[in-house]
Amino acid sequence: MAERTVTIGNEVGLHARPAALFVKAATETGLDVQVVKGDRVADARSLLSLLTLDVRQGDAIVLRAEGDGAEAALDSLAAFLGEL
């Protein structure tokens, strides 16, 4: 399983609009992508699941994916979060 740790720089964190954009990007990978914050895990393709993590600016999260192209997909998603 591939993993990337990302620190959220967006001042609103992964709230509403940024989270919806991230969910769309995660869904487009075609992989099962998870977001981990502390001991909680969310499906990155589910807006409601992602919002329950309450990811705020400065939080470190872990992105996980498995399958063909997982490394490239996580690189892309990590870069996407950095651009928000």
Order of alpha helices (4+ residues) and beta strands (2+ residues): beta-alpha-beta-beta-alpha-beta-alpha
